[in-house]
Amino acid sequence: MWISASMGDHRVSALPDLAIDFLPHIFEMLELQDNVELQATARRVLYRMACFPWSAASAARFVSALLSVVRASRESWRTRLDVLPVLQVAFFQNLFSLEQAAIHEIVELLFELLADAHLEVREMAATTLGGIVRCSQRQIIATLRKRFTATILSVQLPKRSDAGFAAALLKLHSGILGVTALLSAFPYEVPSWMRKSSAASLLTAC
């Protein structure tokens, strides 16, 4: 409630920066299944923080804190899932103030999450990546396309009974999700890279 109030009051404009340090604890509140009211309040605060008009320096620190929460959440896939929608809003809100290094860090993390052990996290990562590409990062399409196609082509699925089947399937799915993320970035057009024969055959196969 303190964070929510401070972000809505111009007289305490310095306090929101302090709230960034509380991000890990706010995401922990989303895990408290026995307190629905606190969960709802925490979620509202997170989205208020994501929509807040940060300065360029504070926006970078906020995004970095979100990425740190994801990296520290290896034991809780729900936390990773909760961070991604907040990261989407924060990215679009601060699109013109984030430096390229921060954007690269976001994309690299999403690439990792495409291979997350939980399907929900993988799908949310693909949705987030598609939105980022659609709105600002079209210059990285060629790099991502090569990366995802290389991932798909490198997988030879063993028999389902083999020990390596699950890992191979997960890797294959991560590549397919990456390709579909690129496709979803162009809902109303077919760009030239999609029409190239090598890419087209792979996309059709996917």
Order of alpha helices (4+ residues) and beta strands (2+ residues): alpha-alpha-alpha-alpha-alpha-alpha-alpha-alpha-alpha-alpha-alpha-alpha
